[in-house]
Amino acid sequence: MCTVPLAAAAGFGGTAALALVTAVLALVGFHAVLKGFRPGIDTCFIALLALVLTLSYALPQTSWEPPEAGDELLCLLAGLALLAACLVARPDARRVAQLTAGCGTGAAAYLLLRGENAAGRLIGLGLNPNYAGVLLALATVAAVGMAKTARNRAWLLPALVCAAAVFETRSRGAYLTVFAGLTSLLLAGRPPRQKVLIALVAFLSAVILPGTLNSQTELTGDRSSAELAANSGVRTQAALLAARVAWENPLRGIGYAAFPHIAESTADFHIYMNTHNDYLRLAAEAGAPALVLFAILLWRGLYRRCSGYDAVLRAVVVANGVALLFANTLSNLVVTVPFWISLGCLFTRTAARESPPPAPDRLRSRPLTAIGNRPRGAPCRTDQPAPCPS
């Protein structure tokens, strides 16, 4: 997890991140061969999603083949492989939460010290402000979760550093990502009545907050209200177009990474841009089966109750799930490595709860034969205090 942002900071970008993840997967695969790993239901869902994505890329419905599609697909498949590797390696939840917060804090400090920006918005590590905002938002949630779970206020300092970097990105999607993650942390371990109250307040805030972020404020930077409204309008049109493409191509989609070309060639749109929503991207480019399989993977990791450091990782997964509504980050390993590993840790807890208990040892659990129930033909034990029955 630490090496991915370091590689990005060195200027190698996604290629080095892909190479690092591939090396890790090779080591985990070797470990699985030695250990005799037995695939479970989660591994099957991961393999099915990888197969659907690969087929959508190899057999697209459109003849246009973007040059960067192969790299994006490989990064997404590497993320799925990293998710499957967690089922073998079974990483410790506390260590993963610490690394997510610590690496994110290092990335935040690096970006703040470097001060690189575009139109007054923080960028770096080969990421635009929205992608960098998601990466820093996940680290903010993890740092706050560590302060809450470990009951160590020292983690609030990394949380403040990450929050300051999120603020400098001026990314509205990043703000909502942090909000979703902190809400998940607040809900963990609460009584049902408090959960209902917190969920109601969060829902009302989620309804009001996006409209507030469409106005020019200190949170949105130098962008005018008209510019913010125009950006939101274009993204809404892209989302509606993606939904229409998904409806017209429900099984196979149009081909992975083909949506920008379709958007540019559409008569009433004419803009080369992605969906800005990874759920709609999966449905439009790889078909409804890909979206359903990805939703199953999220549900498999989130549907059980959890506490402690597992709750911190759950908050990271929830935060990233909300971020996918505003950005196409699934194909960027620099951003999504914490998400894949956190979801993989939750998978291991679910698999451990659902696995049947080991069969008892018959030899050890067999009761001693009573004297009166001595099998016929068995020799009499002379060390018994009572005489053997005739």
N, C-alpha and C positions, 0 to 999 in steps of 0.2 A: 504493500500500500504506500509506503514511503517513497519507493523508487519511482513511481509513476509521476508525481509532481516534480521530482528532481529532474527526471528526464525531460519533462516539458520545460522546466526552467532553463535547462542547458540548451534549449533551442531545437531539440530533436522532434518534439511534437508527438503526434499520434503514432508514427512509425516506431519510435523507440518504446512507447508504452505498449504497443502490440507485441513487440519483441520480448519485452520483460514479462508480460503476462503469459506469452507462449512458453518461455523458459520455466516459469512457475508451474504451468500446467503439465509440462513434461516431467518435472520432479514429482508432482502429485500423482500423475499417471503411473510412474515407476513404483511409487509407494503403494498404489492400489493393486498393481500386479503382484507385488510381494505379499500384501496383506490379504489378497483374495476378496476384493470388494464385490458385494452382491448388489446389483442395481435394484432400486425400489421404485415406487410409483412416481416420486418427484423426479427421478432421473429419466423416467419415460416421458413425462411431460416436457422436460427440458429438451430431450432428443427430438420429440415431435415438433416443437416450435422451431428448432434449428433446421429440421428437414423442410418445414413449410417455408421458412425464409429463403433457404437455398433454392428450392424449386421456383419460388417467385422471381428470384434473380436469374436463374438459368433458363426459365421458360416464361419470359414476360409477355404480357398482352400487347405491348407496344414495341416497335422496332428500335426505338431510341435507346441507346446505351450510354449513360453518362460516364465519363472517365473516372470519377471518384466513387462510383457505386461499389466497386470491389473492395476498396478500403473501408467504407462504411459498413458493409456487410461483414467483413472479417472482424472488425472491432465489436460488432454486436454479437457475432458468434463466439468471440473470445470472452465476452462478458457472460454469456450463457455457460460456456465451459468453466469459467471461474466459479459460477454458481454451483455447478455440479461438483467441482473440486472441493468445495466446502463440505459436501457430504462425506468425502473421504478424509480430509484433513481434520474436520471438526474443530475449527478455531475457537478459542476461548472468547466469550462475549465481552468480558472486561477488557482484555487486550485489544480487541477490535474497536471498542468504544474509545479507549485511550488513543489508539493510533488515528482514528478518524478525527478526533478533536485535536490531537497534537500535530498531525500532518497538515490539517486545515489551517491551524494557527500559523504554522511555518509558511504556508502559501500566502496567507493574509498579510503577514509581516513583510514577506518578499514583495508582494504587489504594492503595498503602501509605501515601502521605502523606495522602490523603483519609480513609482509615480507615473507610470505610462497610462495615458488616457486617450479616448477618442470622443470628441465633442463633449468634454467634461465628464466622461464616465470612465471608471477604472477598467482597464483591460490588462491582459498578460497571460503567460503560460500558453500562448497560442489560442486563447479563448476570447470571444467577444464579451461585452458587459453582461449579457443575459446568462451565458454559460458560466462565466466566472462567478456570477452572483449565486447560481445554484450550488456550485462547489463550496463556496464560502458559507452558504446557508446551511448545508448539511453539517459542516464543521461547527457552526454556531449551536445548532441543536444538540450535537454530540457533547460539546463542552458544557452546556447548561445541564444536560442529562447527567454528566459525570459529577457536577457540583451537587446535584440533587441526590443522586444515588449513593455516591461515596461520602456525602456529607462533608465535603471539603470545599471551603470557599475559595481556595486557591485556583480552582478551575474557572472561577468567574472572570479572572484576568484574561485567559485565552478566549473566553466567550466575548468579552468586550472588544478584543482585537479583531476577531472574526466579524462581529456586528458592525464595527467601524468600517471594515472593508466592504461588507454588504451594502452599507449606506453609500459608500463612494461609487459603487456600480450603478446606483440610481435605477436598479432593475425592479420593476413592479412585480414580476414573477418571483424574484428572490424574496421580496418582502412577504408575499403570500406563502412561500415555502417555509420560511422561518415561523410564520404564524401557525401553520398546520403542524409543524414539528413540536412547537411549544405546547400547543393544545393537546397533542397526544401524550406529552410528558405529564401534563396536569391531570389527565384522565386516569393515568396509571395508578392503581391501588386505591382509588377513591370509592366510597360507598355509592350505591346506585342513585340515590337522590342527588348527590353532588355531581355525579356524571351527567345526569339529565340537565341540571342547571348549567354546567360548563358547556355541554353540547349546544344548549339553546343560545347561550351568549356567543359561542363561536359561530353558530349559524347566522345570527343577526349581524355579527361583525363581518362575516364573509360576504354577506349581501351588501353591506354599506361600504366596505373598504375598497373594492374595485372602482366604484364610482368616485370615491375621494381621490384615488390615484390617477384619475383621468384629468385632474386639474393641476395647474402649475403650482407646485409647492416646493419646500426645501427637500422633500423626499424624492421628487422627480427631477430636480436639477434645473438646468437652463431651458429645457424643452417647454414650449408654450402649450397652453391648453388645446389650441387647435391642432398642433402637431401630435400631441398625445391622443386626441380623439381620432385623428386620421390614422395613426398607427393601429389603434384598437379596431377601427373600421376595416382596415385592410386585412387584419388577422381574422376578423369575423368572416369576411368574404372567403378567405382561404379555407377556413374551417367548414363553411357551408359547401364549398366546392369539393373538399375532401369527403364530406359526408355523401354528396351526390355521386362521386366516383365510386365510393365504397358500396353504395346501393346498387349501382349499375354493374359492378364486378364483385359480387359477394363471395365467391369461392376462392378465386386465385388472385384477385387484385390486378393492378396494372403492371406490376413489376417493381421490385424494391428499388428505391431512389429514383423512380420515374416521375414522381408527382411534380417537381418544379417544371419539367418540360411540358406536362399537361397544363399546368397553370399558365405558363407563358403562351401556349397555343390556344387557350380558351378565348372565345370572342369577347366575352364580357368581363375579362380579367386582365390578361396581357401583362402579367407580372411574373418574373422568374423568382419564385420563393417557395419555401417548404410549407408544410402545414402548420408549423408552430404548435403542434399538438401531437405527441407521439402515439397516443391511442388512435387518433384518426389516421395517422400515417400508417400504422400497422394494418388497419382495416382497408385503407385505400390501396396501398401498395402490395400487401401480402394477403389480403382477404380477411373475411370474418374469422376463419379458423385461427389465424395468427393472433388476433385480438382476444379471442376466447381463451386460447392457451396461455397467453401472457396474464390475463385476468385470473386464471386458475392458479398460476404461480404466485401471484400477489396474495390471493386468498389463502393458499396453503401456508404462507408465512405469517399471515396476520390474524387468522380466525381464532386462534387459541389465546387464552389469557396468559399474560406473562408479567413478570416483576423483576426488580433488580436491574442488572445490566442488560438483560434481554429487552426490558421496556425501553431502554435508551436506543438500542438497535431498531426496535419497532418504530420509534419516533423518527429515526433516520429514514426508514423505508416509507413511512407515511408521508414525510416531507418530500421525498423524491417523487412519490406517486403524484403529489399535487403539482410538483414542478413539471412533470410530463404533460400537464395541461397547457403549458405556456411555452415550451421549448422542445426541440428534437435532440435530446441529449443521450438517448440510448446508444447511439452509434459513436459516442465519444468516451473513450476509456478514462481519460483524465478526470472527467466529471463523475462517471458512474461506478468506478471501482469500489468506493465505500458502500454504494447501494447494493451491488451484487454480493459483496462479502457479508454485509449485514443481513440481507435476505437469506443467504446460505446458512448463517448461524441460526436463524429462526427455523429453517428447514430441519436442521439437526435436532433441535429441541422437539419439533413436531414428530419427527421420525422416532425419537426415543420414547415419546409418550404412546405412540401408536403401536410400537413393536410388542409382540406378546412376551410375557415373562418366560424365562428359561425353564425348561422341564426339570422337575426335581429329580435328584439322584435316587433311583429306586433302591440301590443297595443301602444308602444312608437313611432313607426314610422308612425302610421296612421295619415294622415293629417286631420286638422279640416274641418268639413263640411261647405262649403260656404253657405251663407244665401240663395242665389238663388237656391241652390241644396238641400234644406231641404227635407229629406225623407217624403213621404206622410204619414200623420197621426202622425208625430212627433210634440210635443208641441212647440209652438212659444216661443223663448227666448225674454223676455221683456227687457233684459239689452243691446240689440243691439241699436246703434244709429239710424239705419234706420228702418222703419216700416217693419213688416213681410209681405211678399207677400200674396196676397189673393188666 
